[in-house]
Amino acid sequence: MRHHPQARAIAKAADRRQHVLKHWLLGAVIGVGAVIAAGQLQAESHGTIIQSHGFNEYGELKYPSDFQHLDYINPDAPVGGEISISTTGTFDSMNPYATLSGTPGALSSSIWETILTATSDEVGSSYCLLCTSLEYPEDKSWVIFHMRDDVVFSDGTPMTAEDVIYTIELFVEQGTPSLAASLKVLIEDMEIVGDNAVKVTFSDDYPLRGRIGQIGGFPVLSKAWFERTGARLDESSLEVSPGTAEYVTSDVDVGRSIIYERNPDYWGRDLPINVGRGNFDRIRIEYFADTSAAFEAFKAGEFTFRRETSSINWATSYDFPALDKDWVVKEELDDGTLPFATGFAFNMNREKFADRRVRLAIGLMYNFTWTNENLQFGLFQQRESFWENERLKAVGLPEGAELEVLESLRGTISDEIFTEEALLPHSSGERPLDRGNLRRALGLMAEAGWLPDDDGILRNDAGESFDLEFLETRQSFDRVITPYIENLRRLGVNVTYNRVDPSQYQARRQAKNYDMIVGAYGSGLQEGTGFSQRFGCEDKDDVFNPAAYCSEAIDTLGELIPKAETYDEMATLVRAADRIMRHEYFIVPIWYLGKNWLAYYDMYEYPENLPEFGLGHLDYWWFNQEKADVLRAAGAFN
């Protein structure tokens, strides 16, 4: 294995696993017919050249080349007005790509457009935005993006193919280390072909899956601006390069507010992919020290659209005058997006968490049942999977193709994975402390070498106490974390709860300087190269891996997922990964909602047929001026 060349025996075992899995990927297990291996493709001809207006790794595009607008928008939506939202914390930069220096402002990446853009009613489809079409061979050894010749940056300069190549080279030189390293492996060559087209030739060593999507997902920055100003992509700054998107940064009050304003000269307003979208003249973001201050400001009309995340607020606090006067709409809409895999994340760089029994014991002290019923009004569901949906979630005992995958990983994963059903969160009783779980936790800690002293503090053979710091910045989490900490103390853990300011939290999180935090892993319904960026050993200290998790077996699957030839093959590999990671228990699963809790002043409207994977309040909702005038006349706003 690439990340574990510790001994010749391990290397040989890894080679055997790769051999078995390679044959599985060729279709020996799933029975989808013979599939041509990547190496064979490279050795033979490139195959048929595919020309299209969009791209999907596994399936067909929903929308034909002559589509007029997306199905879920209102093509006649009026344009105008302002929508204002809130966030907590602070910011000191408007450069979203300088992730290791400074805290970027909300939506700061929205002023740049990408070559391809996704829709909200499909899995994995992307359509040309900055390009008119793309072409690529069956083996995906290269791709040509035919760039539009009418795209203009917000400073009035035209976008060209040179800007595309410059941007990618800039990310290779100054992007985050994990992204830069990935691009260096991905790209063999880039060149301008024809009038205004970019050809990217891919390395033979890079997986077929994810090649085109990764390049197509790049923003395009202005080469002229960077060369003129000498700015760097990896340095925080309030001055950023011009973008091509519909909105431009209009006003920035550092740490307090940001206003994005419609560019009246936006080049792409009438594109079919944009019809009925980007309907507000302004998007305003107000910053607040905490969620309580934000909620009070919303009630007073200081901002006008709120996505509620607090169950206690949703259940008990929506009884203010603006709601009673029907100025504010309180609404619950379905959310079909894949929920983040959220939980209490262990920092696996800490030796104290190396023993799985310790992690299980600490997890047993979290009481979801009591927390949900008494603190969250029974509104949430307990998360089980890293992919909490029927498409990719591991269930029951492994069987069929998934079992074959797991069998090839024997020796690097626990034997329990083959004999026990996919690990589910523990159940708890209706009292804050579940005594049965406490006894189990004490037993697990004893097996791991931690025994309570006369004062009930867990100590090892050297007499050292089991110390644990819980780091957090959001006041709203206090009422959920505090009972959990009390239970941990009953177990004998010497735990402290350290709530710090947002800037200190950001710095410590980036440096992996914590024991436990509330962390989350973003997953997709179509996995590719991004899987390894979140879960791979090479990038284990990246901010996208809050637990610093690393596994030889997961590295193997991470190399194979992008090589899957069909969605079913990809899904089988992901289910195997889900089963392994749930068993290894590096994050204590907490809750998810599956709904959008919304409150907004009654001057916003949305299409009747909202898509499965998007709320779109900043995208395809719109402003009703007549309703706004009524509210203003009634005194709804300060």
C-alpha positions as CSV (number, residue, x, y, z in Angstrom):
1,M,0.0,0.0,0.0
2,R,1.1,3.5,-0.7
3,H,0.8,4.7,2.9
4,H,1.9,1.6,4.7
5,P,5.1,0.2,3.3
6,Q,6.3,-0.9,6.7
7,A,7.4,-4.4,5.8
8,R,7.6,-6.6,2.8
9,A,4.9,-9.0,4.1
10,I,2.5,-6.1,4.4
11,A,3.3,-4.9,0.9
12,K,2.7,-8.4,-0.5
13,A,-0.6,-8.7,1.3
14,A,-1.6,-5.3,-0.1
15,D,-0.7,-6.4,-3.6
16,R,-2.9,-9.5,-3.1
17,R,-5.8,-7.4,-1.9
18,Q,-5.4,-5.1,-4.9
19,H,-5.3,-8.1,-7.2
20,V,-8.5,-9.5,-5.8
21,L,-10.3,-6.2,-5.8
22,K,-9.2,-5.4,-9.3
23,H,-10.8,-8.6,-10.6
24,W,-13.9,-7.7,-8.6
25,L,-14.0,-4.3,-10.2
26,L,-13.8,-6.0,-13.6
27,G,-17.3,-7.4,-13.0
28,A,-16.6,-10.9,-11.6
29,V,-18.8,-10.3,-8.6
30,I,-21.5,-7.8,-9.5
31,G,-22.4,-9.4,-12.8
32,V,-22.8,-6.3,-14.9
33,G,-20.8,-7.9,-17.7
34,A,-17.2,-7.6,-18.6
35,V,-15.6,-4.2,-18.0
36,I,-12.4,-3.0,-19.6
37,A,-9.7,-2.3,-17.0
38,A,-8.0,1.1,-16.9
39,G,-4.6,-0.3,-17.9
40,Q,-6.1,-2.1,-20.9
41,L,-7.8,1.1,-22.0
42,Q,-4.5,3.0,-21.9
43,A,-2.8,0.3,-23.9
44,E,-5.4,0.2,-26.6
45,S,-7.1,3.1,-28.5
46,H,-8.7,5.8,-26.6
47,G,-12.1,4.7,-27.9
48,T,-15.0,6.8,-29.2
49,I,-14.8,10.5,-28.7
50,I,-17.8,11.7,-26.7
51,Q,-19.1,15.3,-27.2
52,S,-21.6,16.7,-24.8
53,H,-23.1,19.7,-23.0
54,G,-22.6,18.1,-19.7
55,F,-21.1,15.1,-17.8
56,N,-22.1,12.4,-15.4
57,E,-19.6,9.7,-14.2
58,Y,-22.1,6.9,-14.1
59,G,-25.4,7.7,-15.7
60,E,-27.3,9.7,-18.3
61,L,-27.8,13.4,-18.1
62,K,-31.4,14.4,-17.3
63,Y,-31.4,17.5,-19.4
64,P,-30.9,17.5,-23.2
65,S,-28.6,19.9,-25.0
66,D,-31.6,22.1,-26.0
67,F,-33.3,22.3,-22.6
68,Q,-34.9,25.7,-21.9
69,H,-34.6,25.8,-18.1
70,L,-34.3,23.5,-15.1
71,D,-37.5,21.7,-14.1
72,Y,-37.6,23.0,-10.5
73,I,-37.3,26.7,-11.1
74,N,-39.9,29.3,-12.0
75,P,-38.8,30.8,-15.4
76,D,-41.0,33.8,-14.8
77,A,-39.7,34.6,-11.3
78,P,-39.4,38.4,-10.8
79,V,-36.0,39.9,-10.3
80,G,-35.2,42.4,-7.5
81,G,-35.2,43.0,-3.8
82,E,-32.9,41.8,-1.0
83,I,-32.6,38.7,1.0
84,S,-30.7,38.9,4.3
85,I,-29.4,36.0,6.4
86,S,-27.2,35.6,9.4
87,T,-24.2,33.7,10.6
88,T,-22.2,33.6,13.8
89,G,-18.6,34.2,14.6
90,T,-16.4,36.6,12.6
91,F,-14.3,36.9,9.5
92,D,-11.1,38.7,8.5
93,S,-10.7,37.7,4.8
94,M,-12.6,37.5,1.6
95,N,-10.2,34.9,0.1
96,P,-11.9,31.5,0.6
97,Y,-8.9,29.6,-0.8
98,A,-6.5,30.7,1.9
99,T,-7.8,28.1,4.3
100,L,-4.6,28.1,6.5
101,S,-4.5,31.8,7.1
102,G,-7.4,33.9,8.1
103,T,-11.2,33.2,8.4
104,P,-13.0,33.8,5.1
105,G,-16.3,35.6,4.9
106,A,-19.5,33.7,4.2
107,L,-20.3,33.0,0.6
108,S,-16.9,34.5,-0.4
109,S,-16.4,31.9,-3.1
110,S,-19.7,32.7,-4.8
111,I,-18.3,35.5,-7.0
112,W,-16.4,32.9,-9.1
113,E,-18.1,30.5,-11.5
114,T,-16.9,27.0,-12.3
115,I,-16.4,25.4,-15.7
116,L,-19.2,22.9,-15.1
117,T,-22.1,23.4,-12.6
118,A,-24.4,20.9,-10.9
119,T,-28.1,20.7,-10.6
120,S,-30.3,20.0,-7.5
121,D,-32.4,17.2,-9.0
122,E,-29.8,14.8,-10.2
123,V,-27.0,12.7,-8.7
124,G,-23.6,13.5,-10.2
125,S,-24.6,15.5,-13.3
126,S,-22.8,18.7,-14.2
127,Y,-23.5,21.0,-17.2
128,C,-21.5,23.5,-19.1
129,L,-21.5,26.9,-17.6
130,L,-18.3,28.6,-18.6
131,C,-18.0,26.2,-21.5
132,T,-20.2,25.5,-24.4
133,S,-19.4,21.8,-24.6
134,L,-16.8,19.3,-23.7
135,E,-15.3,16.3,-25.4
136,Y,-13.4,13.3,-24.1
137,P,-12.5,9.8,-25.2
138,E,-14.1,6.7,-23.6
139,D,-11.0,6.1,-21.5
140,K,-11.1,9.7,-20.2
141,S,-7.4,10.1,-20.9
142,W,-8.0,13.8,-21.7
143,V,-10.8,16.3,-21.9
144,I,-11.3,19.4,-24.0
145,F,-13.5,22.2,-22.6
146,H,-14.7,24.6,-25.3
147,M,-14.9,27.8,-23.4
148,R,-17.5,30.4,-24.1
149,D,-16.2,33.5,-25.8
150,D,-18.7,35.9,-24.2
151,V,-17.8,35.4,-20.5
152,V,-16.7,38.7,-18.9
153,F,-15.1,39.3,-15.5
154,S,-16.7,41.8,-13.2
155,D,-14.0,44.3,-14.1
156,G,-15.1,44.2,-17.7
157,T,-12.2,42.1,-19.0
158,P,-13.0,38.9,-21.1
159,M,-12.3,35.5,-19.7
160,T,-10.2,33.3,-22.0
161,A,-8.7,29.8,-22.0
162,E,-5.5,31.3,-20.6
163,D,-7.4,32.2,-17.4
164,V,-8.4,28.5,-17.1
165,I,-4.9,27.2,-17.3
166,Y,-3.5,29.9,-15.1
167,T,-6.1,29.2,-12.4
168,I,-5.3,25.5,-12.3
169,E,-1.5,26.2,-12.2
170,L,-2.2,28.7,-9.4
171,F,-3.9,26.0,-7.3
172,V,-1.1,23.6,-7.9
173,E,1.4,26.2,-6.7
174,Q,-0.6,27.9,-3.9
175,G,-3.6,25.8,-3.2
176,T,-4.1,23.7,0.0
177,P,-1.4,21.0,0.2
178,S,-3.9,18.1,-0.3
179,L,-5.5,19.7,-3.4
180,A,-2.1,20.7,-4.9
181,A,-0.8,17.2,-4.4
182,S,-3.9,15.7,-6.1
183,L,-3.6,18.0,-9.1
184,K,0.1,17.2,-9.6
185,V,-0.8,13.5,-9.8
186,L,-3.9,14.2,-11.9
187,I,-2.6,16.4,-14.7
188,E,0.1,15.4,-17.2
189,D,-0.3,18.4,-19.5
190,M,-2.5,21.4,-20.3
191,E,-2.7,23.3,-23.5
192,I,-4.9,25.8,-25.4
193,V,-6.3,24.3,-28.6
194,G,-8.3,25.9,-31.3
195,D,-9.8,29.4,-30.7
196,N,-10.7,29.2,-27.0
197,A,-10.5,25.6,-25.8
198,V,-8.5,24.0,-23.0
199,K,-7.2,20.5,-23.3
200,V,-6.2,18.7,-20.1
201,T,-4.3,15.4,-20.5
202,F,-4.5,13.2,-17.5
203,S,-1.8,11.0,-15.9
204,D,-2.1,7.3,-16.6
205,D,-1.7,6.7,-12.8
206,Y,-4.8,8.7,-11.8
207,P,-8.2,6.9,-11.4
208,L,-10.6,7.3,-14.4
209,R,-13.4,8.4,-12.1
210,G,-13.1,12.0,-10.9
211,R,-10.8,13.2,-13.6
212,I,-13.2,15.3,-15.6
213,G,-15.4,16.3,-12.7
214,Q,-12.5,17.6,-10.7
215,I,-11.3,19.9,-13.5
216,G,-14.8,20.9,-14.3
217,G,-15.4,21.9,-10.8
218,F,-12.6,24.5,-10.8
219,P,-13.4,28.2,-10.6
220,V,-11.8,30.5,-13.2
221,L,-9.8,33.4,-11.8
222,S,-8.4,36.4,-13.7
223,K,-4.8,35.9,-14.7
224,A,-4.4,39.6,-15.5
225,W,-5.5,40.6,-12.0
226,F,-3.1,38.3,-10.2
227,E,-0.2,39.3,-12.4
228,R,-0.9,43.0,-11.9
229,T,-1.4,42.9,-8.2
230,G,1.0,40.2,-7.1
231,A,-1.7,38.7,-4.8
232,R,-1.4,35.1,-3.6
233,L,-4.1,32.5,-3.4
234,D,-2.8,31.2,-0.1
235,E,-2.8,34.6,1.7
236,S,-5.8,36.1,3.4
237,S,-7.0,39.3,1.9
238,L,-10.0,41.6,1.8
239,E,-9.3,42.4,-1.8
240,V,-9.9,39.6,-4.2
241,S,-9.8,39.1,-7.9
242,P,-12.8,39.8,-10.1
243,G,-15.2,37.0,-10.8
244,T,-17.6,36.1,-13.5
245,A,-20.6,35.2,-11.4
246,E,-23.9,37.1,-11.2
247,Y,-23.0,38.7,-7.8
248,V,-20.1,40.9,-6.9
249,T,-18.9,41.9,-3.4
250,S,-20.5,45.3,-2.8
251,D,-19.7,46.1,0.8
252,V,-17.6,44.5,3.5
253,D,-17.7,45.6,7.2
254,V,-15.1,43.3,8.6
255,G,-16.5,40.9,11.2
256,R,-19.9,42.4,11.0
257,S,-21.6,42.2,7.6
258,I,-21.1,41.4,3.9
259,I,-23.3,42.5,1.0
260,Y,-23.2,40.8,-2.4
261,E,-24.9,42.8,-5.2
262,R,-26.1,41.7,-8.7
263,N,-23.7,42.6,-11.4
264,P,-25.9,44.5,-13.9
265,D,-23.5,43.5,-16.7
266,Y,-23.6,39.8,-15.8
267,W,-22.8,37.9,-19.0
268,G,-24.8,34.7,-18.4
269,R,-28.2,35.8,-17.2
270,D,-30.1,34.3,-20.2
271,L,-28.4,30.9,-20.3
272,P,-30.9,28.0,-19.9
273,I,-29.0,26.8,-16.8
274,N,-29.5,30.2,-15.2
275,V,-33.1,31.0,-16.2
276,G,-35.2,31.6,-13.0
277,R,-32.1,31.8,-10.8
278,G,-30.2,34.5,-9.0
279,N,-33.3,36.5,-8.5
280,F,-32.3,38.9,-5.8
281,D,-30.6,42.3,-6.3
282,R,-28.7,41.9,-3.1
283,I,-27.7,39.2,-0.6
284,R,-26.8,40.5,2.8
285,I,-25.1,38.6,5.5
286,E,-25.1,39.8,9.1
287,Y,-22.6,38.5,11.7
288,F,-23.5,37.9,15.3
289,A,-21.5,36.8,18.3
290,D,-23.8,33.9,19.0
291,T,-27.1,32.3,17.9
292,S,-29.1,33.9,20.7
293,A,-28.1,37.4,19.5
294,A,-28.9,36.4,15.9
295,F,-32.3,35.2,16.9
296,E,-33.2,38.4,18.7
297,A,-32.1,40.4,15.7
298,F,-34.3,38.3,13.4
299,K,-37.3,38.9,15.6
300,A,-36.6,42.6,15.3
301,G,-36.4,42.4,11.5
302,E,-32.7,43.2,11.3
303,F,-32.4,40.3,8.8
304,T,-35.2,38.5,7.0
305,F,-34.5,34.8,6.4
306,R,-33.5,32.3,9.0
307,R,-32.6,28.6,8.8
308,E,-33.2,27.4,12.3
309,T,-30.8,24.8,13.8
310,S,-31.9,24.9,17.4
311,S,-34.6,22.5,18.4
312,I,-35.4,24.5,21.6
313,N,-35.9,27.6,19.5
314,W,-38.0,25.8,16.9
315,A,-40.2,24.2,19.6
316,T,-40.6,27.0,22.1
317,S,-39.4,30.4,20.9
318,Y,-41.5,31.2,17.8
319,D,-44.1,33.2,19.6
320,F,-42.8,36.7,19.0
321,P,-44.9,39.6,17.8
322,A,-43.8,39.5,14.2
323,L,-45.0,35.9,13.9
324,D,-48.3,36.7,15.7
325,K,-48.9,39.5,13.3
326,D,-48.3,37.1,10.3
327,W,-45.3,39.1,9.3
328,V,-43.2,36.0,9.5
329,V,-43.7,32.6,8.0
330,K,-42.6,29.5,10.0
331,E,-42.3,26.6,7.7
332,E,-40.8,23.1,7.6
333,L,-39.7,21.8,4.2
334,D,-38.2,18.4,3.3
335,D,-34.5,18.1,2.9
336,G,-33.4,15.2,0.7
337,T,-29.7,16.1,0.8
338,L,-27.3,13.7,2.4
339,P,-26.8,14.8,6.0
340,F,-23.3,15.5,7.3
341,A,-21.9,12.7,9.4
342,T,-21.9,14.8,12.5
343,G,-20.8,13.7,15.9
344,F,-18.3,14.0,18.8
345,A,-15.0,13.4,17.0
346,F,-12.0,11.9,18.7
347,N,-8.6,13.3,17.7
348,M,-7.0,10.0,16.7
349,N,-3.6,11.6,16.8
350,R,-4.0,11.3,20.6
351,E,-2.5,8.1,22.0
352,K,-5.3,7.9,24.6
353,F,-7.8,7.1,21.9
354,A,-5.8,4.4,20.2
355,D,-7.8,1.6,21.9
356,R,-11.2,1.1,20.3
357,R,-12.6,0.0,23.7
358,V,-11.8,3.5,25.1
359,R,-13.7,5.1,22.2
360,L,-16.7,2.9,22.6
361,A,-16.8,3.5,26.4
362,I,-16.7,7.3,25.9
363,G,-19.4,7.0,23.3
364,L,-21.6,5.0,25.6
365,M,-21.9,8.0,27.9
366,Y,-23.8,10.0,25.3
367,N,-27.5,9.5,25.8
368,F,-29.2,10.3,22.5
369,T,-32.7,9.2,23.7
370,W,-32.7,11.4,26.8
371,T,-31.1,14.3,24.9
372,N,-33.5,14.2,22.1
373,E,-36.6,13.8,24.2
374,N,-35.7,16.3,26.9
375,L,-33.5,18.9,25.2
376,Q,-34.5,18.6,21.6
377,F,-38.2,17.9,21.9
378,G,-38.0,14.6,20.0
379,L,-37.4,16.4,16.7
380,F,-34.2,14.6,15.6
381,Q,-33.2,11.1,14.4
382,Q,-30.1,9.3,15.6
383,R,-27.4,9.1,12.9
384,E,-26.2,5.6,12.0
385,S,-24.2,5.8,8.8
386,F,-21.6,8.0,7.2
387,W,-24.0,7.9,4.2
388,E,-27.4,8.2,5.9
389,N,-29.6,7.1,2.9
390,E,-30.8,4.0,1.3
391,R,-28.4,4.2,-1.7
392,L,-25.0,3.9,0.1
393,K,-25.7,2.9,3.7
394,A,-24.4,-0.5,5.0
395,V,-27.1,-2.6,6.6
396,G,-27.2,-6.0,8.3
397,L,-24.5,-8.6,7.8
398,P,-22.2,-8.2,4.8
399,E,-23.2,-10.4,1.8
400,G,-22.8,-10.7,-1.9
401,A,-20.5,-8.2,-3.6
402,E,-19.8,-6.3,-0.4
403,L,-18.7,-9.4,1.4
404,E,-16.3,-10.2,-1.4
405,V,-14.8,-6.8,-1.1
406,L,-14.4,-7.2,2.7
407,E,-12.9,-10.7,2.3
408,S,-10.2,-9.2,0.2
409,L,-9.3,-6.9,3.1
410,R,-9.0,-9.6,5.7
411,G,-6.0,-9.0,7.9
412,T,-6.5,-5.2,7.8
413,I,-10.0,-5.1,9.3
414,S,-11.6,-6.7,12.4
415,D,-13.0,-10.2,12.1
416,E,-16.1,-8.9,13.9
417,I,-17.1,-7.0,10.8
418,F,-17.8,-10.4,9.1
419,T,-19.9,-11.8,11.9
420,E,-21.7,-8.8,13.3
421,E,-24.3,-6.6,11.7
422,A,-23.3,-3.0,10.7
423,L,-22.6,-1.2,13.9
424,L,-25.5,0.9,15.0
425,P,-25.5,3.6,17.7
426,H,-26.0,2.3,21.2
427,S,-29.5,2.6,22.7
428,S,-30.0,4.5,26.0
429,G,-32.7,4.9,28.6
430,E,-34.9,7.8,29.5
431,R,-32.8,9.0,32.4
432,P,-29.8,11.2,31.8
433,L,-27.4,8.5,32.9
434,D,-28.0,5.0,31.5
435,R,-26.6,2.8,34.2
436,G,-26.4,-0.2,32.0
437,N,-24.3,1.7,29.6
438,L,-22.2,3.0,32.5
439,R,-21.4,-0.6,33.6
440,R,-20.5,-1.6,30.0
441,A,-18.3,1.5,29.7
442,L,-16.5,0.7,32.9
443,G,-15.9,-2.8,31.7
444,L,-14.4,-1.6,28.5
445,M,-12.2,0.9,30.2
446,A,-11.0,-1.8,32.6
447,E,-10.1,-4.1,29.6
448,A,-8.2,-1.2,28.1
449,G,-6.2,-0.7,31.3
450,W,-8.1,2.1,33.0
451,L,-9.4,1.4,36.5
452,P,-11.2,3.8,38.9
453,D,-9.2,4.9,42.0
454,D,-10.8,5.6,45.4
455,D,-12.2,8.9,44.1
456,G,-13.7,7.2,41.0
457,I,-11.1,8.7,38.6
458,L,-9.9,6.4,35.9
459,R,-6.2,5.8,36.0
460,N,-3.7,3.6,34.2
461,D,-0.9,1.4,35.7
462,A,1.3,4.5,35.9
463,G,-1.2,6.3,38.0
464,E,-2.1,8.8,35.3
465,S,-5.7,10.0,35.1
466,F,-7.7,9.8,31.9
467,D,-7.9,13.4,31.0
468,L,-10.1,14.7,28.2
469,E,-10.7,18.3,26.9
470,F,-13.9,19.0,25.0
471,L,-13.3,22.0,22.7
472,E,-16.2,24.0,21.4
473,T,-17.1,27.6,20.3
474,R,-20.9,27.7,20.0
475,Q,-22.9,28.6,23.1
476,S,-25.9,26.8,21.6
477,F,-24.2,23.4,22.1
478,D,-23.7,24.0,25.9
479,R,-27.0,22.4,26.9
480,V,-26.3,19.2,24.8
481,I,-22.6,18.9,25.7
482,T,-22.9,19.6,29.4
483,P,-25.0,16.5,30.3
484,Y,-22.7,14.4,28.2
485,I,-19.7,15.7,30.2
486,E,-21.5,15.0,33.5
487,N,-21.9,11.4,32.3
488,L,-18.3,11.2,31.4
489,R,-17.3,12.4,34.9
490,R,-19.5,9.6,36.3
491,L,-17.5,7.2,34.3
492,G,-14.3,8.6,35.9
493,V,-13.0,10.7,33.0
494,N,-11.2,13.9,34.1
495,V,-13.0,16.0,31.5
496,T,-13.0,19.7,31.0
497,Y,-15.3,21.7,28.7
498,N,-13.4,24.6,27.1
499,R,-15.5,26.9,25.0
500,V,-13.3,29.4,23.2
501,D,-13.9,32.3,20.8
502,P,-14.3,31.6,17.1
503,S,-10.8,32.7,16.1
504,Q,-9.1,30.6,18.7
505,Y,-11.3,27.6,17.9
506,Q,-10.4,28.0,14.2
507,A,-6.7,28.1,15.0
508,R,-6.8,25.1,17.3
509,R,-9.0,23.1,14.9
510,Q,-6.6,23.7,12.0
511,A,-3.6,22.6,14.2
512,K,-5.5,19.5,15.4
513,N,-4.9,20.8,19.0
514,Y,-7.9,19.2,20.7
515,D,-9.1,16.0,22.2
516,M,-12.7,16.0,21.1
517,I,-14.8,18.4,19.1
518,V,-18.2,18.4,17.5
519,G,-17.1,17.4,14.0
520,A,-18.6,16.5,10.7
521,Y,-17.7,14.6,7.5
522,G,-19.4,15.7,4.3
523,S,-20.3,12.8,2.1
524,G,-21.7,12.5,-1.4
525,L,-24.2,10.3,-3.1
526,Q,-21.6,9.8,-5.8
527,E,-18.1,9.3,-4.3
528,G,-14.8,9.6,-6.2
529,T,-11.4,11.1,-5.5
530,G,-12.8,13.3,-2.7
531,F,-13.3,10.2,-0.6
532,S,-9.6,9.9,0.0
533,Q,-9.2,13.6,0.7
534,R,-11.6,13.2,3.6
535,F,-10.7,9.7,4.9
536,G,-7.3,9.0,3.5
537,C,-4.1,8.6,5.6
538,E,-2.2,11.0,3.4
539,D,-4.5,13.9,4.3
540,K,-5.5,12.7,7.8
541,D,-4.6,16.1,9.4
542,D,-6.6,18.1,6.9
543,V,-9.5,20.1,8.3
544,F,-11.9,17.9,6.4
545,N,-10.9,15.0,8.6
546,P,-11.7,16.2,12.1
547,A,-10.9,12.9,13.7
548,A,-7.5,12.6,11.9
549,Y,-8.7,9.1,11.0
550,C,-6.4,6.8,9.1
551,S,-6.9,3.2,8.0
552,E,-5.0,0.9,5.6
553,A,-8.2,-0.8,4.5
554,I,-9.9,2.6,3.8
555,D,-6.9,3.7,1.9
556,T,-7.3,0.6,-0.3
557,L,-11.0,1.4,-0.9
558,G,-10.2,5.1,-1.5
559,E,-7.9,4.1,-4.4
560,L,-10.6,1.8,-5.9
561,I,-13.7,3.9,-5.5
562,P,-12.7,6.3,-8.3
563,K,-12.0,3.3,-10.6
564,A,-15.5,1.8,-10.3
565,E,-17.1,1.5,-13.7
566,T,-20.7,1.6,-12.6
567,Y,-22.7,3.2,-9.8
568,D,-23.5,-0.2,-8.3
569,E,-19.8,-1.0,-8.0
570,M,-19.0,2.4,-6.5
571,A,-21.9,1.9,-4.0
572,T,-20.7,-1.5,-3.0
573,L,-17.2,-0.1,-2.2
574,V,-18.7,2.8,-0.2
575,R,-21.0,0.5,1.8
576,A,-17.9,-1.6,2.7
577,A,-16.2,1.6,3.8
578,D,-19.2,2.7,5.8
579,R,-19.2,-0.7,7.6
580,I,-15.5,-0.5,8.4
581,M,-15.6,3.1,9.6
582,R,-18.7,2.6,11.8
583,H,-17.0,-0.3,13.4
584,E,-13.8,1.6,14.1
585,Y,-15.9,4.3,15.8
586,F,-13.7,7.4,15.5
587,I,-16.7,9.7,15.9
588,V,-19.6,9.3,18.3
589,P,-22.7,9.6,16.1
590,I,-25.3,12.2,17.2
591,W,-28.3,13.4,15.3
592,Y,-29.6,14.5,12.0
593,L,-32.8,16.2,11.0
594,G,-33.8,15.5,7.4
595,K,-35.9,18.7,7.3
596,N,-35.3,22.4,6.7
597,W,-36.6,24.6,9.6
598,L,-37.3,28.0,8.1
599,A,-38.6,31.3,9.3
600,Y,-38.7,34.3,6.9
601,Y,-40.5,37.5,6.5
602,D,-43.5,37.0,4.2
603,M,-42.1,38.6,1.1
604,Y,-40.2,35.6,-0.3
605,E,-41.7,32.9,-2.6
606,Y,-40.4,29.6,-4.0
607,P,-41.2,27.2,-6.9
608,E,-44.0,24.6,-6.3
609,N,-41.7,21.7,-7.2
610,L,-38.6,22.2,-5.0
611,P,-35.9,19.6,-6.0
612,E,-34.8,16.7,-3.8
613,F,-31.3,18.0,-3.2
614,G,-31.6,21.7,-2.6
615,L,-33.5,24.4,-0.7
616,G,-32.2,27.1,-3.0
617,H,-33.3,30.1,-1.0
618,L,-30.3,32.2,-2.3
619,D,-30.7,30.7,-5.8
620,Y,-34.2,30.2,-7.1
621,W,-36.4,31.8,-4.5
622,W,-37.6,35.3,-5.3
623,F,-38.8,38.6,-3.8
624,N,-42.4,39.8,-3.8
625,Q,-42.2,43.6,-3.8
626,E,-45.9,44.1,-3.0
627,K,-45.7,41.9,0.1
628,A,-42.5,43.8,1.1
629,D,-44.3,47.1,0.8
630,V,-47.1,45.9,3.0
631,L,-44.7,44.7,5.7
632,R,-42.7,47.9,5.6
633,A,-45.8,50.0,5.9
634,A,-46.9,48.0,8.9
635,G,-43.6,48.6,10.7
636,A,-42.1,45.1,10.4
637,F,-38.5,46.3,10.0
638,N,-36.3,48.6,12.0
